Amino acid sequence: MIEEADVSRLMRAEVESAEEPSTRLNIDQAMTAGRRQRRYRQGAGIGLAVVALVVGVATVPGLVSAGGSAPATGQGLLAPGDRPLEPFSGQVPPADPSRIPAALETVDPTILYARFGWLPTGLGSVQYQAGLLQSGSGVFLGAHLAGQPPQDWQGVSVRLYPKGVAPAAPQRSSGDLATVAETVSAPEVRGGPASFVRYSGAPTDEVLLRWEYAPGGWAEVRVSSWSSGLDVQDVALRVAQALRLSVTEPVPLPIPVDRAVPKALRPVTVNLSEPLVSSEGWYAGIDYADPAAGEDAARRGEIVSIGLFPDRLVREEERDDPGVKVPPAPNSTIDGHQAYFAPGGDAVPESLTVYDVAGVTIVIDARHGMLDAQGTKGLFQKLELTGVTADWRPRLTG
């Protein structure tokens, strides 16, 4: 049942309900609905890892080329058509020296490819996702507003595309296909040519900044304004120049999980969330799949998923409120911890939720046949829990 799914499965269910995993897949709607389906909330809510979907195409207009002007969104929260996109005339900060030396042939979900070195104020949490996304491999780093999000996503996002994959148009919550409205040349980004692109259908001021992080590898910063008067071009440039890039930094996790998972399985996707304000919470999740089964099997949910996030006290009135997603009431114990266990079935994964492991909730889902006879309970008992703490953070900024 959806109320008993972990955070990453909630997000996966949202995007897998789309009609097609291509240009019809509505990224903004998935991001918004994913955050709306907050299952465990600490205070106002735990930040749900954003569904970051890299939709790759062979070519797309408005990459690094100057173009004419057309009606655009304007500055801050002005209505579309208020002001055309103009060349940037402000000061460009120096670039962080970190680099990705070559375009990514594959995306390793155990690597932290990007962190924010700078973010504007007013944002609530940061998310990172890497590995097998809905339409292929990619890297996503994003920051969004705290609390209940608006209908249309607002915030800052970064995408790194694998070699030879060009960025696609942003997708709108309305389902309308966005088309290029304007492009203008941007100042150099991290030593290379760049462009600002604006697409149709943006409800607030929005700009996309694109450049190559390495020959044949595209990067994109998208800024959708959440504050009146926000200079989206300036924010995009500052975010791009300050990015901390790496191909060697390991993804941080609250506990080591690799040795508990069957050796035949490999990590396919990682999801991290870090709070920027006290009302948000952190999340860390990693999915494993059988490489012999192929990517389609992983997309169908043939995975083992491990997720961790801080505990919270659930009031009885919350359990009676259908609008509040709360953890299922315990129906079992394991190693002295209260737990909820659902055996699942042919089409439903076995699920184990273990509460208060040093203040942390651990959720394990597994499709039948992917674990040994001990199932999710046996996997939990193999986890190295020494050092787990509710104060953990993934350090996605700075």
Secondary structure, DSSP 8 states (H G I E B T S, - for coil): -GGGS-HHHHHHHHHHTSS-SSTTS-HHHHHHHHHHT--S-STT------------BS--SSSS----------STT--TTSS------S------S----S--SS--TTB--EEBS---SS--EEEEEEEEETTEEEEEEEEE-SSS--SS--EEEEEE--TT-B----B-TT--B--EEEEEEEEEETTEEEEEEEETT-SS-EEEEEEEEETTEEEEEEEE--STT--HHHHHHHHHHH-EE-SS-B---SS--GGGS-TT-EEEEEEEEEESSTT---EEEEEEE-GGG-HHHHHTT-SEEEEEEE-----HHHHT-TTS-------EEETTEEEEEE---SSS-EEEEE--SSSEEEEEEE-TTSS-TTHHHHHHHHS--TT--TT-----B-
